[in-house]
């Protein structure tokens, strides 16, 4: 009774804070229970809804497009896993993008072994282009034999020889764009744990939006679309003056609620190398973040709003707990800790169930720390990239 009496006697500003805290709590639950849980729920539904096995003649032709610039070692390690896919009708097109290492020699060796599957083209070393990656992709697309184009990167490899097959099944349902996921090689270092969580968080967000029929981006390591839709949209012409965006900006342009689907089975995931130093991570992440301002639609705003509410929740939690300690108000402490723990439990369940899809490890005690730090790091990377572009 004494706790309730002290609560009733609280000043108005504290009741306003409690009201805000409850509002932030409810909004956070909505995001986690109705949006961020979509990937693992979708996967569990798909497991119960397997398509019947199709004959080889039913499966559509697929061209896998890879651009490589000084990626000899990655191609040697990862390309065989792509060329040895268990699928009846596919080709792999590799564009040697002005490489100066032994990329050409590695590709020649692989072309001898996989002559019926591997097609190699190139951009001359002395070629100069501000949009070299877009040029390489366009060349690869023009060289492809099939209408369905599946994209990945030299540092990525499928975890199953059924990778192409999983995409084919989605396209057979009449879709034009299919978005997949990418996991990173696990590491025990704190720095690489940050990268794993960042990749997991990003994957949950863009795949969740696609699963509620609001797609807005894809990743270059694992996505596919039809060649016909590429030509209908005049290729990369609309983003030619933007340094990056071959994946997220182009998908943002062509993906709709009706023509896009997601593939998330274990056989559809690709694995990429995790970067080993902070500067490389900052460069890669910064280039992605700088293109976000060109994304059309409200999807980025919806996800950014969650971050604002998240920080508001943590801030009010700290204020309520400090006030409760300072004035010995156990009621405030009870309110603060109860809502925090409820959100924390929901967050643990949703994050870790999604993490199993990407084999990204488990997150319990480290979760609040990563939850707060991840957007701060992203903001720092964005500011750094803007300064770098301004100097150039």
C-alpha positions as CSV (number, residue, x, y, z in Angstrom):
1,X,0.0,0.0,0.0
2,X,2.8,2.4,0.8
3,X,4.3,1.9,-2.7
4,X,0.9,2.7,-4.2
5,X,0.6,5.8,-2.0
6,X,4.0,7.1,-3.1
7,X,3.1,6.5,-6.7
8,X,-0.2,8.5,-6.3
9,X,1.8,11.4,-4.8
10,X,4.3,11.6,-7.6
11,X,4.6,15.0,-9.3
12,X,3.0,15.6,-12.7
13,X,6.2,15.5,-14.7
14,X,7.0,11.9,-13.5
15,X,3.5,10.8,-14.5
16,X,4.2,12.2,-17.9
17,X,7.5,10.3,-18.1
18,X,5.7,7.1,-17.0
19,X,3.1,7.7,-19.8
20,X,5.9,8.2,-22.3
21,X,7.7,5.1,-21.1
22,X,4.6,3.0,-21.5
23,X,4.0,4.4,-25.0
24,X,7.6,3.7,-26.0
25,X,7.3,0.2,-24.6
26,X,4.1,-0.5,-26.6
27,X,5.6,0.8,-29.8
28,X,8.7,-1.4,-29.3
29,X,6.6,-4.4,-28.8
30,X,4.6,-3.7,-32.0
31,X,7.9,-3.5,-33.9
32,X,9.2,-6.8,-32.5
33,X,6.0,-8.8,-32.5
34,X,4.5,-7.6,-35.7
35,X,7.5,-6.8,-37.9
36,X,10.9,-8.1,-36.7
37,X,9.6,-11.6,-36.0
38,X,8.5,-12.0,-39.6
39,X,11.6,-13.8,-40.9
40,X,11.6,-16.8,-38.5
41,X,7.9,-17.0,-38.6
42,X,8.0,-17.1,-42.4
43,X,10.7,-19.8,-42.4
44,X,8.6,-22.0,-40.1
45,X,5.6,-21.6,-42.3
46,X,7.6,-22.5,-45.4
47,X,8.8,-25.7,-43.8
48,X,5.2,-26.8,-43.5
49,X,4.4,-25.7,-47.1
50,X,7.0,-27.5,-49.3
51,X,6.4,-27.5,-53.0
52,X,6.1,-30.7,-54.9
53,X,9.3,-31.9,-56.6
54,X,9.5,-30.7,-60.2
55,X,11.2,-32.4,-63.1
56,X,14.3,-31.0,-64.7
57,X,12.4,-29.8,-67.8
58,X,10.1,-27.7,-65.5
59,X,12.9,-25.7,-63.9
60,X,13.7,-22.3,-65.5
61,X,17.2,-21.4,-66.8
62,X,19.2,-19.2,-64.4
63,X,22.3,-17.1,-65.0
64,X,24.5,-16.3,-61.9
65,X,26.3,-13.0,-62.2
66,X,29.5,-12.3,-60.4
67,X,31.8,-9.3,-60.8
68,X,35.4,-9.6,-59.6
69,X,38.1,-7.0,-59.1
70,X,41.3,-8.5,-57.7
71,X,39.5,-11.4,-56.1
72,X,41.7,-14.3,-57.1
73,X,41.8,-16.0,-53.7
74,X,38.1,-15.6,-53.1
75,X,37.2,-17.0,-56.5
76,X,39.5,-20.0,-56.0
77,X,37.8,-20.8,-52.7
78,X,34.2,-20.0,-53.4
79,X,33.5,-20.3,-57.2
80,X,33.5,-24.1,-57.3
81,X,30.6,-24.2,-54.8
82,X,28.6,-22.1,-57.2
83,X,29.7,-24.1,-60.3
84,X,28.8,-27.4,-58.6
85,X,25.2,-26.5,-57.9
86,X,22.7,-29.3,-58.2
87,X,20.5,-27.7,-60.8
88,X,19.9,-28.7,-64.4
89,X,19.9,-25.4,-66.3
90,X,22.2,-22.7,-65.1
91,X,25.3,-20.8,-66.1
92,X,27.8,-18.7,-64.2
93,X,28.9,-15.4,-65.7
94,X,32.0,-13.8,-64.2
95,X,33.1,-10.4,-65.2
96,X,36.8,-9.8,-64.6
97,X,36.6,-6.1,-63.6
98,X,40.1,-4.7,-64.5
99,X,41.9,-7.1,-62.1
100,X,45.7,-6.8,-61.7
101,X,46.2,-9.9,-59.6
102,X,45.9,-13.5,-60.6
103,X,42.2,-13.4,-61.2
104,X,42.5,-14.1,-64.9
105,X,44.7,-17.2,-64.3
106,X,42.3,-18.6,-61.7
107,X,39.3,-18.1,-64.0
108,X,41.2,-19.7,-66.9
109,X,41.9,-22.8,-64.7
110,X,38.2,-23.0,-63.6
111,X,37.0,-22.5,-67.2
112,X,38.9,-25.6,-68.3
113,X,37.3,-27.7,-65.5
114,X,33.8,-26.2,-65.8
115,X,33.7,-25.3,-69.5
116,X,30.0,-26.0,-69.9
117,X,28.9,-23.8,-66.9
118,X,31.4,-20.9,-66.7
119,X,31.5,-17.9,-69.0
120,X,34.1,-15.3,-68.4
121,X,34.2,-11.7,-69.8
122,X,36.2,-8.7,-68.7
123,X,36.7,-5.0,-68.5
124,X,40.2,-3.9,-69.7
125,X,42.6,-2.8,-67.0
126,X,43.1,0.7,-68.6
127,X,39.3,1.3,-68.6
128,X,38.2,4.3,-66.5
129,X,34.7,4.6,-65.2
130,X,33.2,6.3,-62.1
131,X,30.6,3.5,-62.1
132,X,32.9,0.6,-62.8
133,X,30.7,-1.9,-60.8
134,X,27.6,-0.9,-62.7
135,X,29.4,-1.3,-66.0
136,X,30.7,-4.7,-65.0
137,X,27.2,-5.8,-63.9
138,X,25.7,-4.5,-67.1
139,X,28.2,-6.4,-69.2
140,X,27.5,-9.6,-67.2
141,X,23.8,-9.2,-67.6
142,X,24.1,-8.7,-71.4
143,X,26.3,-11.8,-71.6
144,X,23.8,-14.0,-69.7
145,X,21.8,-16.6,-71.5
146,X,18.7,-16.7,-69.2
147,X,16.0,-14.3,-68.1
148,X,16.5,-15.0,-64.4
149,X,19.6,-13.4,-63.0
150,X,21.0,-14.5,-59.6
151,X,23.6,-12.2,-58.1
152,X,26.4,-12.9,-55.6
153,X,29.9,-11.7,-54.8
154,X,33.3,-13.4,-55.0
155,X,33.7,-13.4,-51.2
156,X,30.4,-15.3,-50.8
157,X,29.5,-18.9,-51.3
158,X,26.2,-20.8,-51.0
159,X,25.9,-23.1,-48.0
160,X,24.1,-25.7,-50.1
161,X,24.2,-27.2,-53.6
162,X,20.5,-26.4,-53.7
163,X,20.9,-22.7,-53.6
164,X,19.9,-22.1,-57.2
165,X,17.0,-24.5,-56.9
166,X,15.6,-22.5,-54.0
167,X,15.5,-19.4,-56.1
168,X,14.0,-21.2,-59.1
169,X,11.0,-22.3,-56.9
170,X,10.3,-18.7,-56.0
171,X,10.4,-17.5,-59.6
172,X,8.1,-20.3,-60.7
173,X,5.4,-18.7,-58.6
174,X,5.5,-15.7,-61.0
175,X,7.8,-13.3,-59.1
176,X,10.2,-10.9,-60.7
177,X,12.4,-10.1,-57.7
178,X,13.6,-12.5,-55.0
179,X,15.5,-11.4,-52.0
180,X,17.8,-13.7,-50.0
181,X,19.9,-13.6,-46.8
182,X,23.6,-13.6,-46.1
183,X,25.4,-14.8,-43.0
184,X,28.9,-14.0,-41.9
185,X,31.6,-16.4,-40.7
186,X,31.3,-16.5,-36.9
187,X,34.1,-15.1,-34.7
188,X,34.6,-14.8,-31.0
189,X,36.2,-11.4,-31.0
190,X,34.2,-8.5,-29.6
191,X,34.8,-6.4,-32.8
192,X,33.6,-9.1,-35.1
193,X,30.6,-9.7,-32.8
194,X,29.6,-6.1,-33.5
195,X,29.8,-6.8,-37.2
196,X,27.8,-10.1,-36.9
197,X,25.0,-8.2,-34.9
198,X,25.0,-5.4,-37.5
199,X,24.6,-7.8,-40.3
200,X,21.8,-9.7,-38.4
201,X,20.0,-6.5,-37.6
202,X,20.2,-5.3,-41.2
203,X,18.9,-8.6,-42.5
204,X,16.0,-8.7,-40.1
205,X,14.9,-5.2,-41.1
206,X,15.0,-5.4,-44.9
207,X,13.6,-9.0,-45.0
208,X,10.8,-8.1,-42.5
209,X,9.8,-5.2,-44.7
210,X,9.7,-7.4,-47.8
211,X,7.6,-10.0,-45.9
212,X,4.9,-7.4,-45.1
213,X,4.8,-6.6,-48.8
214,X,6.8,-3.4,-48.5
215,X,10.2,-4.3,-50.0
216,X,12.8,-1.6,-50.4
217,X,16.3,-3.0,-50.8
218,X,18.3,-6.2,-51.4
219,X,22.0,-7.2,-50.9
220,X,24.5,-7.9,-53.6
221,X,25.6,-11.1,-52.0
222,X,22.2,-12.9,-52.5
223,X,19.4,-11.6,-54.6
224,X,17.8,-12.2,-58.0
225,X,15.6,-10.5,-60.6
226,X,14.5,-11.0,-64.2
227,X,16.6,-9.6,-67.0
228,X,13.4,-8.3,-68.6
229,X,12.7,-6.1,-65.6
230,X,16.3,-4.8,-65.8
231,X,15.8,-3.7,-69.4
232,X,12.3,-2.4,-68.8
233,X,13.8,0.0,-66.2
234,X,16.7,1.0,-68.6
235,X,19.2,-0.8,-66.4
236,X,21.1,1.4,-64.0
237,X,20.5,4.6,-65.9
238,X,18.6,6.2,-63.1
239,X,21.4,5.7,-60.5
240,X,24.3,6.0,-62.9
241,X,25.6,9.2,-61.2
242,X,25.5,7.6,-57.7
243,X,28.8,5.9,-56.7
244,X,27.1,2.8,-55.3
245,X,23.6,1.4,-55.0
246,X,23.7,-1.4,-57.6
247,X,21.9,-3.6,-55.2
248,X,19.7,-1.6,-52.7
249,X,18.8,1.4,-54.9
250,X,18.0,-0.7,-58.0
251,X,15.9,-3.1,-56.0
252,X,14.2,-0.1,-54.4
253,X,13.2,1.0,-57.9
254,X,11.9,-2.3,-59.3
255,X,10.5,-4.1,-56.2
256,X,6.8,-3.9,-55.5
257,X,4.4,-5.6,-53.1
258,X,3.2,-7.9,-55.8
259,X,6.4,-8.8,-57.8
260,X,8.8,-9.5,-54.9
261,X,9.2,-12.5,-52.6
262,X,11.8,-13.7,-50.0
263,X,13.7,-17.0,-49.9
264,X,15.0,-17.9,-46.4
265,X,15.5,-21.7,-46.3
266,X,18.9,-22.9,-45.0
267,X,19.7,-24.0,-48.5
268,X,19.2,-20.4,-49.8
269,X,21.6,-18.7,-47.5
270,X,25.1,-17.6,-48.6
271,X,28.1,-17.1,-46.3
272,X,30.5,-14.2,-46.7
273,X,33.8,-13.3,-45.1
274,X,33.6,-11.0,-42.0
275,X,35.9,-8.0,-42.3
276,X,39.0,-8.1,-40.1
277,X,39.6,-4.4,-39.4
278,X,37.6,-1.4,-38.4
279,X,38.6,0.8,-41.4
280,X,37.4,-1.8,-43.9
281,X,34.1,-2.2,-42.1
282,X,33.7,1.6,-41.9
283,X,34.3,1.9,-45.7
284,X,31.9,-0.8,-46.6
285,X,29.1,0.2,-44.2
286,X,29.6,3.9,-45.0
287,X,29.1,3.4,-48.8
288,X,25.8,1.6,-48.0
289,X,24.6,4.2,-45.6
290,X,25.4,7.1,-47.9
291,X,23.0,5.7,-50.5
292,X,20.1,5.5,-48.1
293,X,19.1,9.1,-48.7
294,X,18.2,8.1,-52.3
295,X,15.8,5.3,-51.3
296,X,12.2,6.1,-52.2
297,X,9.3,5.1,-50.0
298,X,8.7,5.3,-46.3
299,X,10.4,2.1,-45.3
300,X,13.7,3.7,-44.1
301,X,11.6,6.3,-42.1
302,X,9.7,3.5,-40.4
303,X,12.9,1.7,-39.4
304,X,14.5,5.0,-38.3
305,X,11.5,5.8,-36.2
306,X,12.1,2.5,-34.3
307,X,15.6,3.7,-33.4
308,X,14.3,7.0,-32.1
309,X,11.7,5.2,-29.9
310,X,14.4,2.8,-28.8
311,X,16.6,5.5,-27.5
312,X,13.6,7.3,-25.9
313,X,12.8,4.0,-24.1
314,X,16.3,3.6,-22.7
315,X,16.6,7.3,-21.7
316,X,13.3,7.3,-19.8
317,X,14.2,4.0,-18.2
318,X,17.4,5.5,-16.8
319,X,15.6,8.7,-15.6
320,X,12.9,6.7,-13.8
321,X,15.4,4.3,-12.1
322,X,17.7,7.2,-11.0
323,X,14.7,9.1,-9.7
324,X,13.4,6.0,-7.9
325,X,16.8,5.5,-6.2
326,X,17.3,9.2,-5.4
327,X,13.8,9.5,-3.7
328,X,13.5,5.9,-2.5
329,X,10.5,5.4,-4.7
330,X,10.3,1.6,-5.1
331,X,7.2,2.1,-7.3
332,X,9.2,3.9,-9.9
333,X,11.9,1.3,-9.8
334,X,9.3,-1.4,-10.2
335,X,7.7,0.3,-13.2
336,X,11.1,1.0,-14.8
337,X,12.5,-2.5,-14.4
338,X,9.3,-4.3,-15.2
339,X,8.8,-2.8,-18.6
340,X,12.5,-3.0,-19.3
341,X,12.6,-6.8,-18.5
342,X,9.4,-7.5,-20.5
343,X,10.9,-5.8,-23.6
344,X,14.2,-7.5,-23.0
345,X,12.6,-10.9,-22.9
346,X,10.7,-10.3,-26.1
347,X,13.8,-8.9,-27.7
348,X,15.9,-12.0,-26.7
349,X,13.3,-14.3,-28.2
350,X,12.9,-12.5,-31.5
351,X,16.6,-11.7,-32.1
352,X,17.8,-15.1,-31.2
353,X,15.2,-17.0,-33.3
354,X,16.2,-14.8,-36.3
355,X,19.8,-15.3,-35.5
356,X,19.4,-19.1,-36.0
357,X,18.5,-18.4,-39.7
358,X,21.8,-16.6,-40.2
359,X,23.9,-18.6,-37.7
360,X,24.9,-15.4,-36.1
361,X,25.4,-16.7,-32.5
362,X,23.3,-16.0,-29.4
363,X,22.6,-12.7,-27.8
364,X,21.5,-12.3,-24.2
365,X,23.6,-10.2,-21.8
366,X,25.3,-8.4,-24.7
367,X,22.0,-7.5,-26.3
368,X,21.3,-4.1,-24.6
369,X,24.9,-3.0,-25.2
370,X,24.7,-3.9,-28.9
371,X,21.2,-2.5,-29.2
372,X,22.4,0.9,-28.1
373,X,25.8,0.9,-29.8
374,X,24.8,-0.3,-33.3
375,X,22.9,2.8,-34.4
376,X,25.7,5.1,-32.9
377,X,28.3,3.3,-34.9
378,X,26.2,3.5,-38.1
379,X,25.8,7.3,-37.5
380,X,29.5,7.7,-37.1
381,X,30.2,5.8,-40.3
382,X,27.7,7.9,-42.2
383,X,29.3,11.2,-41.0
384,X,32.7,9.9,-41.9
385,X,31.6,8.9,-45.4
386,X,30.0,12.3,-45.9
387,X,33.3,14.0,-44.9
388,X,35.3,11.8,-47.2
389,X,33.0,12.5,-50.2
390,X,33.1,16.2,-49.4
391,X,36.9,16.2,-49.5
392,X,36.9,14.3,-52.8
